[in-house]
Amino acid sequence: MKKLLVIGHDANRAGAQLVLLNLMRLLKAQGIQMHLVLGESGPLVDEYRAICPVTVWPAPNRYVVDAVTDKVLGKLGLWEQFHNRQLKEQQKTVQAEVRPDSFDVVLANTVMSSRWFSQLGVPDRIPVVTFVHELDMSVRIYTQPDELKYLLHRTKRLLSVSKATARYYEQKHGVDPTRITLFTLIDTPAMVRNVAQARQQPDVYASLNLSNAALIVGGCGNAEWRKGNDLFVTLARQVIGRAPDKNIHFVWVGMPPGPLRDDLLLDIRKAGLADQVHLIQPTPEVLRYMSQFDVFVLCSREDPYPLVVFEAGLCQVPVVCFDGAGGAPELIETDGGFVVPYLDLDAMSSQVLTLLDQPDLRRRMGEQLERKILERHPAQQSVETLLTLLIQLSS
């Protein structure tokens, strides 16, 4: 295989995008030439460009012509015709720059990439590998049925991050299980180094006026309903309410300014938790916070196989998560933390308190979670598996 066309939905600093970045770095080290097409730009775009050429799909124009002319075109029933013509021109510009017929294999990272894959005009002779990181909620929110159907139809091999994710595509989208490969790429050596570096940094909690004796329950992720930011606040209310004499703080990393943050802060203030629940804006310094968590709670309503669980585990922090919300229970099991019934915040708060009350149990479970990650997810073995697959498909 000589050239790989990679398609990603954006360059934001989130799980699937970070996994793709690590994957591309490892493939480049193996001598693979790549070109990345992104649906949108983002903070990681320069790091992507350090690996290979990057084409960012042009953002839709606010107007087809201008505000006044667009109104006239609308009244004449011509606006959609002009709009479609504009989109076609953008599509042709990207196709001319990328030249999709010049590649040996296409790797679509996330099903959200189906939108741009459907417009690239990749010839039928070129095999497609799709790396799926999404379950039902994300599929419904971020894809169009016809575009997703086309991508899955063209896909020769579906890479699934967890057994739960594989079952979803088998049962909901009719993907032949013989075309599905379990594949999780975690650059564990780099993550271990990053954890060690984070631990050497000055105490990031000083700005929050937290003492060294504080017990920290952490959460991490985007600001969205799927991630359960609201559940995190409700959980804090239950845990702190059950143990008022303990110095417990809840810290969520990844909450930008906006309406959701404002709503959560209102809840936090009305619950009397303003001094104990902290919302940290998105930051590349996530591990500086996470390395000092005592417990990590995964409040996600849906998360196929979250990168944050690996980060917590390599920080030797035990995890409490919901059953039926994705693939995390496959890693946590009964010895890396606790798996509680879906949306059972009462059970989750009880298990969080169990861990906070028993430092030896926290230590054992955190160490076991780290051990399992290192044993089950060697990065070099994963990239060699994918490289072998890409070579087979392109031959």
N, C-alpha and C positions, 0 to 999 in steps of 0.2 A: 504494500500500500504506500502510495506516494503523498497523497493530499487528502486532508479531512476537512469537510465543511461543518462547522459547529454553529448551532442556532440557539440563542438564549433570549429570554424575554426581557431582561433588563440587567443593569449593572449595580443594583442596590446591594448593600452589605447585609445579606440574609443567607439562610442556610443553603438553598439550592445553588445560588450564585457563587458562594464561597467554595462549595464542593466542586463546581465546574472550574473555578480558578485553580484549585489544587490539581484537579485532573489534567487540565491543559498544561500546567507546569511539568507534571510527570510525563505526559506524552511528548512534550518538547524535548525533555531529557533523553527520550528514546529515539529522537531524530524525526518525529512526525511533523510534517509541515501542515499548518492550519490556517484557516480564515474564519473569523468569528462574525456572525451577523447578530446584532442585538435589536430587539424591538424598541427599546428605549435606552438612554444612557444612564449614568449613575456614578456614585463615588468610586466604584471599582474599575471604571473604564480604563484608566491609565495603567493599572496593573494588568489588565487584559492586553492592552496595546504593547506592553513590554514583552509579551509572549508571541504575538502574531498580529497581522493586519486585522483591523476591526472596522466593520461597516455598521453604522447606526441608522436604522430605518428612519427616514425623514418624518418629523412630527407633523401631524395634520395641520394645515393652515387654518387660521381662524376664519378667513373668508375665501371664497372661490375667486372673487375679484376684489370687492370692497363692500362695506356695510350697505351703502345705498344700492349698488348694482346687484348685490345678492338679493335684496328685497324685491327688486324688479324681476330678476330671474325667477324668484319664487312665485310671484304673481302670474308669470307667464308659463309656469310649469316646467321651466328649463333648468332650475337649480341643480336637481339631481343629476341631470345629464352632464352639466359642466363639472360637478363635483366628481363624478366617476371618471371623467376624462383626466382630471387633475391626479386622481389616485393612480390611474394607468401610467401617467407620465412618471410619477414617483417610482412605481414598480419597475418600469423599464430602466430608469436610472440605476436602481439597485442591482438589477439583473446584469446590466452592462459592467458595473464595477466588480461584482462578485464572480460572474461567469460560472453559474452552478453546474454547467455541463463539463467543467474541467476537473471535477473532484472524483475520487474513487469511492468514498463513503460519506454519508451525512449522519451527524450525531445531533439529535434534537434534545436539548436539555429542558425538561419539564413539558407537560402537555400544553402549557400556555404558548409554547413556540409554534403550535399548530397554526396560529394566525399568520405568521410570517412564512412558514414552510409552504402553506397553500398558495402563497403569492410568488414564490421564488421560481416556480417552473422547473423543479428538479426532474431531469429525465427519468423515465421508469426503469431504465437499466441500472441506475445507481442505487445500491442498497441503503436502507435507512435503519438506524438504531435509535430508539427513543428511550431516554432515561427518565422514568416517571417518579416524581416526588409528591404527587397530589392524590388526595382521596376525594370523596363525593362533593364536599362543600366547595373546595377550590375548583374542581372541574365545573360545577354549576356556575360559579361566579366568574371564572376567568377564561372560559372557552365557549366557542360556538359549536353546536352539535355537528354541523356539516364539516367544519374545519377539523375537529377532533376525529371524526369518523374517517376522513381522508388520510390524516396522519397515521392513525392506527392501521388502516388498510395497507398503507405503503410500508409499514414497519416490518422489517425482517426479524428483528430481535428486540424485545422489550426488556429493559433493565429495570428491575424493581428493587426498591430500597429495603423492603421488608416483606414477610409472608402475608401480613395483613393487606398490604398494597397489592401484591400479586393476586390475592383472592378477589379484591375489588375489580380489577380489570378482567379477570376471568368471568366473574358472575354478572357484572353490570355492562360490560362492553364486548363480551364474547371473544376475548382474546384466547387463542389456543394456548394452553399451558405449556406445550412443547416449545413455544416461541418466547417463553418468559425465563429470564435468568435472574436469580437473586444477586444483587450487586450493590455493595456499599463501599464507597471510597472515602476513607478518613485518613488524612495525612498525619498519622499518629506521631511519628518522630518530630514533625514540625510543631504539632500541638503540645507535645511534652516539653519541647524547648520553650514554647511561648508561656506555658504555665510556670516553668521555672523562672523565666524572666519577670513575669508578673509578680511572683512572690518576693522578688528582690526590690520591687519598687516601693516608694513611700506609701504609707497607709492611706488609701483612697477614701476611707471612711471618716477621716479627720474633719472633712468639710461638712459632714452630717452630724458632727458632735457625738459620734458613737464611741463608747468606751471599749476597751479591749475585752471587757467582761460581757459585752452584748452578745446575745444569740441572734444570728442572722438567718432568716428564711428568705431565699432568693427565688426570683422568677426572671425570665428573659424572653424577649421576642418582640415582634412587631406589634403595633397598636391596632388590633383588629379583633372583632368578635370571636373569630375562630380560635384565637390564642387564649381566650379566657381571661383577659385583663380584669374584667368585672368580677370574675370568680375569685381572682387573687385577693381583691379587696375584701370580699365577703369572707374568705378563708381567714384573712388577717383578723377580722372582727371576732370570729369564733375562737381562734387560737389564743389571741391576747385576752379575750374575755374569760377563757377558761383558766388562764394562768396569769392573773393580774400582778402577782408578786415577782414574776420573772421579767428580766430586761430583754424583751423580745422585740426585734425590728423586722419588718418586711421590706425588701428592696427589689423593685422591678427595674431591670435595665433594658432600655429600648423604647421609651415612651416619649415621642416628640411632642412639641406644642401643637395644640389643635383641639377640636371639640371633644374628642374622647377623653383626652387628658383633663380638660376642664370639668367634664362630667364626673370623672373618677375622683378628682380633687374635692369636688363638692361632697361626694359620698364620704370621703376620708374625713373631711372636716366635720360633717354632721354626725359621724360615728365617734368623734373625739379621738381620732387616730393620727392627727396631723404630725405629731412628734414621733410616731412609730412606723408609719408607712411612707416610703420614699419612692418617687418615680424619677428615674434617671433617664436622660435623653440618650438616643442612639450614640454609641461611641465605639471606636476600635479598641478601647481599653476594657472590653467586657471582662477579660480574665482577671484583671486587677480587682474587680468586684467579686467575681465568682470564686476565686481562690480562697476567699475568706467567708464564704457561705458555710453555715453549719448544716443546712438542709436545702435541697433544691426541689421546688414543687413545679411540676409540669401541669398547668391548668388547662392545657389545650383541649378544646372540644374535638379537634382533629389535627393530627400531626403524623405523617407517614413513618418517619424515623428521624427525629429531630437532632440536628447537630448539637444543640445546647445540652442534650443528655450526655453526649460524648465529652463535651467540654467539662461538664460537672463531674463526670466519672473520673476524668484524668486529673481533676483537682481533688479527687478522693472525697467527693461530696455525695452522700446517698440521695436517691431521687424518690419522690412520691408522685405517682401519676394515676390517670384514670384508665380502667380497662375499657376496651372497645373504642378508644380514641385514636388508634394507630398502632405503630410497631414498637413503641418504647417498651411495653411489657415483655417483649421477646428478649430484650437485653437485661432489664431490671430483674425479672423473675422474682424469686423469693429471698434472694441474698444480696441484691444491690440496692435495696430500698423496699418500698411497698407499692403494690398495685391495688387500688380500691375501686369499687363499683362506679360506673359512669355517673358523673355529676354528684356523687355522694360526698358532699363537703363535710358532713359530720364525720364520716369515716376518715376522710383525708386529714381533718384537723386532729383527730385522735392519733393517727400514725405520725403526724408531724410532732405532736407533743411527746409521743413515745421516743422519738429520736432525740428531741431536745433534752429529755429527762435522762437519757442514757448515753453519755459520751463514748463509752466503750463500744456500744452497738453501732453508733454513728461511724466510728473509726473502722470497725470490721466491715460494715456494709460498703463504706466508701472505698476501702482498699480492694474489696472483692469486685466492685463495679469496675475499678481501674484495671484489675487483673483480666477480667473478661474482655474488656475493650482491646487491650494489647494482644490477647491471644486470638480473638476472633476477627480482628480487622487490621491485619498487616497491610500497609499501604502498597508496598512493592508487589505483593502477591495479587492484589486487586487490579493494579494497572497492567500487570502481565496478563491476567485473565482477559481484560478488555482488549489489549493489543492483539492477543491471539485471535479473538473474535473478529476484530476489524480486518485483520489480514485474511482470515478465512472468507469473509464476505466479499472482499475486494478481488479475490483470486478467480 
